[in-house]
Amino acid sequence: MATLQLTGYSAGIYRLTSHQREEIRQFVDQNRVGEPTFTVSGFASTSSNHELNLALSTARAEAVANFIVDLKIPNDKVITRSFGERLFTGNDRKGQLSMAVLIEAL
């Protein structure tokens, strides 16, 4: 399983930068062998309430997923997940994903 962690998001921003688009393009091209499924997980910081963070992490994941589909990956091979500010990398805050999108090629 290959992963790409997109960072560089500013607070409240979900749109992709040109640099992020290029990172995604390279990642998809490197993992295009066979029929991979791409799982896109969006995360936000703890700077707002849970509802706003969940909406922002959803928007981030969807922006990335839409770009992956634009790269000719079938829609049914792209799965989005949104976690808001929740910690899902264990109980250690050092591993927390914040203001990021994690892409996994399975």
GIHURA-V345647 format. One record per pair of residues at least 24 apart in sequence whose C-alpha atoms are under 7 Angstrom apart, sorted by the first residue. I is the first residue (numbers start at 1). GAP is how many residues later the second one is. D is the distance in Angstrom with one decimal. If there is no record, write none. Layout:
I_GAP_D ; I_GAP_D
This chain:
1_103_6.7 ; 1_104_5.7 ; 1_105_5.3 ; 2_102_5.7 ; 2_103_5.3 ; 3_99_7.0 ; 3_100_5.5 ; 3_101_4.5 ; 3_102_6.4 ; 4_98_5.8 ; 4_99_5.1 ; 4_100_6.6 ; 5_95_6.8 ; 5_96_5.9 ; 5_97_4.5 ; 5_98_6.3 ; 6_94_5.5 ; 6_95_5.1 ; 6_96_6.2 ; 7_92_6.7 ; 7_93_4.8 ; 7_94_6.9 ; 9_90_5.8 ; 9_91_6.6 ; 12_44_6.8 ; 14_42_6.7 ; 14_45_5.9 ; 14_46_4.6 ; 15_45_6.9 ; 15_48_6.6 ; 31_74_6.6 ; 36_41_6.9 ; 36_69_6.1 ; 36_70_5.5 ; 37_40_4.5 ; 37_41_5.8 ; 37_68_5.8 ; 37_69_5.2 ; 38_39_6.1 ; 38_40_4.8 ; 38_41_6.2 ; 38_65_6.6 ; 38_66_5.5 ; 38_67_4.6 ; 38_68_6.2 ; 39_39_5.9 ; 39_40_4.7 ; 39_41_5.9 ; 39_64_5.6 ; 39_65_5.1 ; 39_66_6.6 ; 40_25_6.5 ; 40_39_6.0 ; 40_40_4.7 ; 40_41_6.1 ; 40_61_6.8 ; 40_62_5.8 ; 40_63_4.6 ; 40_64_6.6 ; 41_39_5.8 ; 41_40_4.6 ; 41_41_5.6 ; 41_60_5.5 ; 41_61_5.1 ; 41_62_6.5 ; 42_39_6.3 ; 42_40_4.8 ; 42_41_6.2 ; 42_58_6.3 ; 42_59_4.5 ; 42_60_6.6 ; 43_39_6.4 ; 43_40_5.5 ; 43_41_5.0 ; 43_42_6.0 ; 43_54_6.4 ; 43_55_5.6 ; 43_56_5.4 ; 43_57_5.3 ; 43_58_6.0 ; 44_40_5.0 ; 44_41_4.9 ; 44_54_5.1 ; 44_55_4.3 ; 44_56_6.7 ; 45_40_5.2 ; 45_53_4.9 ; 45_54_5.3 ; 46_39_5.3 ; 50_34_6.5 ; 50_35_7.0 ; 53_31_4.5 ; 53_32_6.1 ; 54_28_6.4 ; 54_29_6.1 ; 54_30_3.9 ; 57_25_5.4 ; 57_26_6.5 ; 57_27_5.2 ; 58_24_5.0 ; 60_41_6.9 ; 61_40_6.4
